[in-house]
Amino acid sequence: MVLKVGFIGAGGMARNHMKRISTMPNVEISAICDVAIEKAREAGRIYHASVYSDFHDMIDKEDLDAVWIAIPPFAHSDEVEYAAERGVHCFIEKPIALTLEKAREMERAAKKYKIKTMVGYHWRQSQPIRRGKDLLAREGGPIGLVAGFWWGGIAGGPDHWWRRRELSGGQVLEQTTHIFDLCRFLAGEVKRVYAEFATILNADEPNFTVEDVSVVTLRFRSGAVGFVTGTSGAKPNGGFVGLRLFARNLQLNIDGTDRICVFKDRERLEFTSIGDPVYDEDKKFLDAISMDLPTETPISEGVKSLEISIAAIKSAETGRTIELPLPVS
């Protein structure tokens, strides 16, 4: 059985998925859609796929098994709902929406029409991180502190959507969500959130309306405490993205997706990998479709990780601690 897939979006992250999927057996990139039609045409020539500027037309005209939705947060409309109603499974890049209300609409549609979904939190597929999670579950004991970091630069040039809050939602929603999701993956659900944001380091950049420094404190349901810091003001060689976790019996130092150190009382273990977490998540989603298996990171997980970002934004705006889960409107 050959699975036919389509793409909604033909930008950088979509191309990353296309490149990997094109190497897999029994799958065909059949159609590519982008509102910037030249992007779709360029990718269509590479993968010999049909090209569209409207995803509704693509889903109606193509016999697709699944779509990869890889578009900016502001661009989400009814992709999941439209695909779900027609029985088309959906892989959705993070963050799945700008608002929690929209994310929950998407989740309801997926549940109603019983499609398979997977959200692109690829850190969960890191082989070293998964080994660390297994050790933590077997030997770690109670978790006390989780410390996360997303220290990078500004994404894109002066006209890029990322630097405008109404389009990206800000760094905490668009990038740091990976670290929130990793916190949940390792330490469980979050009970409450308190956050402070500021725009200082890049305040004179053109069209820059998002936070460039942030600190988000987390209280987990387990009782553990945590913080996640973010900035887009890191220097070219000064960035760091990772996590530190302290449990009673061990400590995890996660440096990106390809390296983790585990410290015990008198032992130090290091796990590295040259594996490809994005390839792995794509392959697992396709396997879930072809073998009728549950997916590891369904849309419900995307909603919960988005909820932490939304709570952090609300806290930074109001100066209040925000309890989770957020009310359903």
C-alpha positions in Angstrom: 0.0 0.0 0.0 1.4 3.4 -1.0 0.3 6.3 1.2 -0.4 9.5 -0.7 0.5 12.6 1.3 0.0 16.3 0.7 1.6 19.4 2.2 -0.1 22.6 3.3 2.8 25.0 3.4 6.0 24.8 1.3 8.4 26.8 3.5 11.5 25.7 5.4 10.0 23.3 7.9 7.7 21.8 5.2 10.8 21.2 3.0 12.5 19.5 5.9 9.7 17.0 6.1 9.5 16.6 2.3 13.2 15.7 2.1 12.8 13.0 4.7 9.5 11.6 3.5 10.8 11.3 -0.1 13.3 8.7 1.1 10.8 6.4 2.7 9.3 3.4 0.9 5.6 3.1 0.1 4.9 6.8 0.4 4.3 9.4 -2.3 4.3 13.2 -2.0 1.3 13.7 -4.3 0.4 17.4 -3.8 1.8 20.6 -2.4 -0.1 23.8 -1.5 1.1 27.2 -0.6 -0.5 30.6 -0.8 2.8 31.7 -2.3 2.3 29.6 -5.4 5.9 29.8 -6.6 7.1 28.1 -3.4 4.6 25.3 -4.1 5.7 25.1 -7.8 9.3 24.9 -6.9 8.7 22.0 -4.4 6.3 20.4 -6.9 9.0 20.2 -9.5 11.4 18.5 -7.1 8.9 15.9 -6.0 6.8 15.6 -9.1 3.7 16.7 -7.2 0.5 18.5 -8.1 0.5 22.2 -7.1 -2.2 24.2 -5.4 -2.7 27.7 -3.8 -5.8 26.7 -1.9 -5.7 23.6 0.4 -9.4 23.1 0.1 -9.0 22.4 -3.6 -6.1 20.1 -2.9 -8.0 18.0 -0.4 -11.1 17.9 -2.7 -9.2 16.9 -5.8 -6.4 14.7 -4.5 -7.0 11.2 -3.0 -4.8 11.9 0.0 -4.2 9.7 3.0 -2.5 12.4 5.1 -1.5 16.0 5.0 1.5 17.7 6.7 0.4 21.2 8.0 3.5 23.3 8.2 2.5 27.0 8.3 3.0 29.9 10.6 0.8 30.3 13.7 -1.2 33.2 12.2 -2.0 31.2 9.0 -4.1 28.5 10.6 -7.7 28.5 9.5 -9.7 25.3 9.0 -7.0 22.9 7.7 -7.5 20.3 10.3 -11.3 20.6 10.4 -11.6 20.4 6.6 -9.2 17.4 6.3 -10.7 15.6 9.2 -14.2 15.8 7.8 -12.8 14.1 4.7 -11.0 11.4 6.6 -7.5 12.8 5.9 -5.0 12.3 8.7 -3.0 15.3 9.9 0.5 16.0 11.0 0.7 19.5 12.4 3.8 21.5 13.1 4.1 23.3 16.4 2.6 25.5 17.7 -0.7 24.3 16.4 -2.4 27.7 16.7 -2.2 31.2 18.0 -5.0 30.7 20.5 -6.2 28.0 22.7 -9.7 28.3 21.4 -8.6 27.6 17.9 -6.5 24.6 19.1 -9.4 23.1 20.9 -11.6 23.5 17.7 -9.0 21.5 15.8 -8.8 18.9 18.6 -12.6 18.5 18.6 -12.7 18.0 14.8 -10.0 15.3 14.9 -11.8 13.5 17.7 -15.2 13.7 16.0 -14.0 12.3 12.7 -11.5 9.8 14.3 -8.5 10.8 12.2 -4.9 10.3 13.4 -2.9 13.3 14.3 0.6 14.0 15.3 2.2 17.3 16.4 5.8 18.1 15.5 7.4 18.2 18.9 10.4 16.3 17.6 12.5 16.6 20.8 10.4 13.7 22.1 11.9 11.5 19.4 15.6 12.2 20.4 17.2 8.9 21.2 19.3 10.3 24.0 16.4 12.1 25.6 14.3 8.9 25.5 17.1 7.0 27.2 17.2 9.6 29.8 13.5 9.5 30.3 13.6 5.8 30.8 16.4 6.0 33.4 14.4 8.8 35.1 11.3 6.6 35.3 13.2 3.6 36.6 15.8 5.1 38.9 15.2 8.8 39.3 12.9 9.1 42.2 11.0 12.3 42.9 11.8 15.2 40.6 12.6 18.5 42.4 13.7 21.1 39.8 13.4 21.5 36.1 15.3 24.3 34.3 14.8 25.0 30.6 16.5 27.3 28.2 15.8 28.7 24.7 18.6 31.2 24.1 18.8 32.2 20.4 18.6 35.0 17.9 15.9 36.7 15.9 14.4 34.4 13.3 14.3 35.9 9.8 14.9 39.4 8.5 13.1 42.7 9.1 9.9 41.7 7.3 9.7 38.2 8.7 6.4 37.2 10.5 8.3 35.8 13.5 9.1 39.3 14.9 5.5 40.5 15.0 3.4 39.3 17.9 0.1 39.3 16.1 1.6 36.8 13.6 3.9 34.6 15.6 2.5 34.9 19.1 6.0 35.7 20.4 9.0 33.6 21.2 7.4 31.9 24.1 4.6 30.6 21.9 6.5 29.9 18.7 9.9 28.6 19.9 10.0 28.0 23.7 7.0 25.8 23.3 9.5 23.0 22.5 11.0 23.3 26.0 7.6 23.4 27.7 6.7 20.2 25.8 9.9 18.6 26.9 9.2 19.6 30.5 5.8 17.9 30.3 7.4 14.8 28.6 9.9 14.4 31.4 8.2 15.8 34.5 4.5 15.6 33.9 1.7 18.1 33.8 2.0 21.7 35.0 -0.3 23.0 37.8 0.3 26.8 37.6 2.4 29.4 35.7 3.9 32.8 36.5 5.8 34.8 33.9 7.7 38.0 33.3 8.4 39.3 29.7 10.3 42.3 28.5 11.5 43.8 25.2 15.0 45.3 25.8 17.7 43.7 23.8 16.1 44.1 20.3 13.8 47.0 21.0 15.3 49.1 18.2 14.9 46.4 15.6 12.4 47.2 12.8 9.0 45.6 13.1 10.0 43.9 16.4 7.0 43.6 18.7 7.6 40.4 20.6 9.3 39.7 23.9 13.1 39.3 23.7 13.6 38.1 27.3 11.3 35.9 29.3 11.3 33.9 32.5 8.4 31.5 33.1 8.1 29.7 36.5 6.3 26.4 36.6 4.7 24.4 39.5 4.2 20.8 38.4 1.3 18.7 39.7 3.9 16.4 41.2 5.1 19.2 43.4 8.3 19.9 41.4 9.2 23.4 40.5 10.7 24.7 37.4 11.7 27.7 35.3 12.1 28.2 31.5 14.1 31.2 30.3 14.0 32.6 26.7 15.8 35.3 24.7 16.3 36.3 21.1 19.2 38.4 22.2 21.9 35.7 22.3 25.1 36.4 20.4 26.0 34.2 17.3 28.2 31.8 19.3 26.4 32.3 22.7 23.1 30.5 22.1 21.9 27.5 24.1 18.8 25.4 23.9 18.4 22.6 26.4 17.2 21.5 29.8 18.5 20.5 33.3 16.5 18.2 35.5 17.3 17.3 39.1 15.7 14.2 40.7 16.5 12.6 44.0 18.7 9.9 42.5 20.0 11.5 39.2 20.4 14.6 37.2 19.8 15.0 33.5 21.7 17.6 31.4 20.1 17.8 28.0 22.1 19.8 25.4 20.0 19.9 22.2 18.5 16.8 20.7 21.7 14.9 20.2 23.4 14.8 23.6 22.5 14.1 27.2 24.5 13.5 30.3 23.1 11.6 33.3 24.8 12.1 36.6 24.4 9.7 39.6 26.2 9.8 42.9 29.4 8.3 41.6 28.6 7.7 38.0 28.3 9.8 34.8 26.6 8.4 31.7 26.7 10.2 28.3 24.3 9.4 25.5 24.8 10.8 22.0 23.1 10.2 18.7 23.4 11.0 15.1 19.8 10.0 14.6 17.2 12.3 13.0 14.2 13.0 15.3 12.3 14.7 12.5 12.7 11.6 10.3 11.6 9.4 13.2 8.4 11.4 13.9 7.5 11.4 10.2 8.1 7.6 9.9 6.1 6.9 13.1 3.1 8.9 11.9 3.1 7.1 8.6 3.4 3.7 10.4 0.5 4.7 12.6 -1.6 5.2 9.5 -0.6 2.1 7.6 -0.8 -0.2 10.7 -3.6 1.6 12.5 -1.6 2.4 15.6 -2.0 5.3 18.0 0.3 8.2 17.5 2.8 9.2 20.2 2.1 13.0 20.1 -1.5 13.4 19.1 -3.1 16.9 18.9 -4.2 16.6 22.5 -0.6 16.9 23.5 -0.2 19.9 21.2 -3.1 21.6 23.0 -1.6 21.0 26.4 1.8 22.4 25.5 0.3 25.4 23.8 -1.8 26.0 26.9 1.4 26.6 28.9 2.5 29.3 26.4 -0.9 30.9 26.5 -0.9 30.9 30.3 2.6 32.4 30.4 1.5 35.2 28.0 -1.6 35.8 30.2 0.5 36.0 33.3 3.0 38.4 31.8 0.2 40.7 30.7 -1.7 40.6 34.0 1.0 40.1 36.6 -0.9 37.2 38.0 -0.2 33.5 38.6 -2.3 31.5 36.2 -3.8 28.1 37.2 -4.1 25.2 34.7 -6.0 24.0 32.9 -7.3 27.2 31.5 -11.1 27.5 31.3 -12.9 26.4 28.2 -14.6 29.4 26.5 
